[in-house]
Amino acid sequence: MTNKKELNVNPDDGSSEKSQSEEGILPEPLPLEAFFHKYGIERSHADNVARNALELFDVLRSVHGLNPVLREFVEINALVHDIGVVTDFEDHHKAGRDILRFHPPSEVPERLWPIISWTAFLHKKKIGKKKLRKLKEKGFGKMSEDLQDLTLKVAALIRLADALDYSRMESRLGKVKFGKRSIRLEIEGQGAVIDAERMAEKGDLWHLLYDTRLEFKPAPKK
């Protein structure tokens, strides 16, 4: 990841929102590197998920349509998505959300802090229409519609990127075939079967957001 003090995001990219300090929270930002030491993040998995997220961002950009300036922001989300594992393994998505609410990465603009915490929360469990409705009844629903939309789009990518490293066997994206309303992604590596199945499961949020279907298949053995 490039070393930048702060991401520069245009104000018209759908990311504007009241600061958390206005909501009664006084966050204490931390440098990204500090998270790995303070919260014991599994570095190899975080790096793999970040790599996967960047590749998925690029490959699927014609569908998700996110501004390229958000590419590094997606990478940062990937690096900290599992920040709550050591604190509370079973509910690490909740622990991660709470940690990041109070300690957002200092490299990220304040207006994007809520996305970091909600993406950590949304990366773990199944997501359907009912869960999204319930989500809007919580703090998530207090954000602007634009910020909610951006959060879900980022979370959809992180869920897929995380699933691609589910086996921890260095699976990678292979060939990509674009259909009229579908995209077939081949998964390469020793854990390809496991990770392709996991990606199909974690693609639930993607398929709630977009009409373009994603198909995940292990690459043919050479």
C-alpha positions in Angstrom: 0.0 0.0 0.0 1.3 3.5 -0.8 2.3 5.5 2.2 0.0 8.5 2.5 -0.8 10.7 5.5 -4.4 10.9 4.4 -6.6 9.8 1.6 -7.8 12.6 -0.6 -11.4 12.0 -1.4 -13.5 14.5 -3.3 -16.5 15.8 -1.4 -18.9 14.8 -4.2 -18.1 11.1 -4.0 -21.0 10.2 -1.7 -19.0 10.1 1.4 -20.1 13.3 3.3 -21.5 12.7 6.8 -21.5 14.3 10.2 -18.3 13.6 12.2 -18.5 11.0 15.0 -17.6 13.7 17.5 -20.8 15.4 16.6 -22.6 12.2 17.7 -21.1 12.2 21.1 -18.1 10.0 20.4 -14.6 11.2 20.8 -12.5 9.0 18.5 -8.7 8.7 18.9 -7.3 7.9 15.5 -4.3 5.5 15.3 -1.7 5.0 12.5 -2.5 1.9 10.5 0.7 0.1 11.5 -0.2 0.5 15.2 -3.3 -1.7 14.8 -1.2 -4.7 14.0 0.8 -4.4 17.2 -2.0 -3.2 19.5 -4.7 -5.7 18.4 -2.7 -8.7 17.1 -4.1 -8.7 13.6 -3.0 -11.7 11.6 -0.7 -9.9 9.2 -0.5 -12.6 6.4 -4.3 -12.8 6.2 -4.8 -9.1 6.3 -2.2 -8.6 3.5 -3.9 -11.3 1.4 -7.3 -9.9 1.8 -6.0 -6.4 0.9 -4.4 -7.8 -2.2 -7.6 -9.6 -3.1 -9.7 -6.5 -2.5 -7.6 -4.4 -4.8 -7.8 -7.1 -7.6 -11.6 -7.4 -7.1 -11.9 -3.6 -7.1 -10.2 -3.4 -10.5 -11.8 -6.5 -12.1 -15.4 -5.6 -11.0 -15.2 -1.8 -11.4 -17.5 -1.8 -14.5 -20.2 -3.0 -12.1 -19.6 -1.4 -8.8 -18.7 2.0 -10.3 -16.7 3.2 -7.3 -14.4 6.2 -7.9 -10.8 5.1 -8.4 -9.8 7.5 -5.6 -11.5 5.0 -3.2 -9.2 2.1 -4.2 -6.8 2.7 -1.3 -9.6 3.2 1.1 -10.9 -0.2 0.2 -7.4 -1.6 0.8 -7.4 0.0 4.3 -10.8 -1.6 5.1 -9.4 -5.0 4.1 -6.3 -4.6 6.3 -8.3 -3.9 9.5 -11.4 -6.0 8.9 -10.4 -8.7 11.4 -9.2 -6.2 14.1 -11.6 -7.7 16.7 -10.5 -11.3 16.5 -8.1 -11.3 19.5 -10.6 -9.2 21.6 -13.6 -11.5 20.9 -13.1 -14.3 18.4 -16.8 -15.4 18.3 -18.2 -11.9 17.9 -15.1 -10.3 16.3 -17.2 -8.4 13.8 -18.9 -6.6 16.7 -15.7 -6.1 18.5 -14.0 -4.8 15.4 -16.9 -2.3 14.8 -16.5 -0.9 18.3 -12.7 -0.7 18.2 -12.8 1.1 14.9 -15.5 3.5 16.1 -13.1 4.8 18.8 -9.8 4.2 17.0 -10.2 4.8 13.2 -7.1 4.7 11.1 -5.5 8.2 11.0 -4.8 7.8 7.3 -8.5 8.0 6.6 -10.5 11.2 6.3 -12.9 11.7 9.3 -16.0 11.7 7.1 -15.1 8.1 6.0 -14.6 6.7 9.6 -18.1 5.3 9.9 -17.5 3.1 6.8 -14.4 1.5 8.4 -16.3 0.4 11.5 -19.5 -0.8 9.7 -17.5 -2.7 7.1 -15.8 -4.6 9.9 -19.2 -5.4 11.3 -20.6 -6.5 8.0 -17.8 -8.8 6.8 -18.7 -11.9 8.8 -22.2 -13.3 8.8 -24.8 -14.0 6.1 -26.6 -10.9 4.7 -30.1 -11.0 3.3 -32.8 -8.4 2.7 -34.2 -8.9 6.3 -30.8 -8.2 7.8 -30.4 -5.1 5.7 -33.7 -3.8 6.9 -32.8 -4.4 10.5 -29.4 -2.7 10.0 -31.2 0.5 8.9 -33.0 0.5 12.2 -29.7 0.7 14.1 -26.9 3.3 14.0 -26.2 2.4 10.4 -29.5 3.9 9.4 -28.6 7.2 10.9 -25.9 7.8 8.3 -26.8 9.6 5.0 -28.2 7.4 2.2 -25.1 8.0 0.2 -22.8 6.9 3.0 -24.9 3.8 3.6 -24.7 2.9 -0.1 -20.9 3.4 -0.1 -20.5 1.3 3.0 -22.4 -1.6 1.5 -20.4 -1.5 -1.7 -17.1 -1.5 0.2 -18.4 -4.3 2.4 -19.4 -6.4 -0.5 -15.9 -6.3 -1.9 -14.3 -7.0 1.5 -16.6 -10.0 2.0 -15.4 -11.5 -1.3 -11.8 -10.7 -0.7 -11.9 -12.3 2.8 -13.6 -15.4 1.4 -10.8 -15.8 -1.2 -8.4 -16.3 1.6 -10.7 -18.5 3.7 -8.4 -21.6 3.4 -5.3 -19.6 4.2 -3.7 -21.4 1.2 -2.8 -18.4 -1.0 -5.7 -18.7 -3.4 -5.7 -16.1 -6.2 -8.0 -14.8 -8.9 -7.4 -16.5 -12.2 -9.1 -15.9 -15.5 -12.2 -13.7 -15.6 -14.9 -14.2 -18.2 -17.6 -11.5 -18.7 -21.1 -12.5 -19.8 -24.1 -10.3 -20.6 -25.2 -10.2 -16.9 -22.7 -12.5 -15.2 -19.0 -12.7 -14.5 -17.2 -16.0 -14.1 -14.1 -15.8 -11.9 -11.7 -18.7 -11.8 -9.9 -19.3 -8.5 -6.3 -20.7 -8.5 -4.3 -22.4 -5.8 -4.4 -25.5 -3.6 -7.4 -24.1 -1.7 -9.3 -23.1 -4.8 -12.3 -25.5 -4.2 -12.7 -24.4 -0.6 -12.3 -20.7 -1.4 -14.6 -20.7 -4.5 -17.4 -22.2 -2.4 -16.8 -19.6 0.4 -16.9 -16.8 -2.2 -20.2 -18.1 -3.5 -21.6 -17.9 0.1 -20.1 -14.4 0.8 -21.3 -13.0 -2.5 -24.8 -12.6 -0.9 -24.4 -8.9 -0.3 -23.0 -8.3 -3.8 -26.1 -10.0 -5.3 -28.4 -7.8 -3.2 -26.7 -4.7 -4.6 -26.1 -5.6 -8.2 -27.9 -7.4 -11.0 -24.6 -8.9 -12.4 -24.2 -12.4 -11.1 -20.8 -13.6 -10.0 -19.8 -17.2 -10.5 -16.7 -18.7 -8.7 -15.1 -21.8 -10.1 -11.8 -23.6 -9.2 -9.4 -23.2 -12.2 -8.8 -26.4 -14.2 -5.8 -28.3 -13.0 -2.9 -28.0 -15.4 
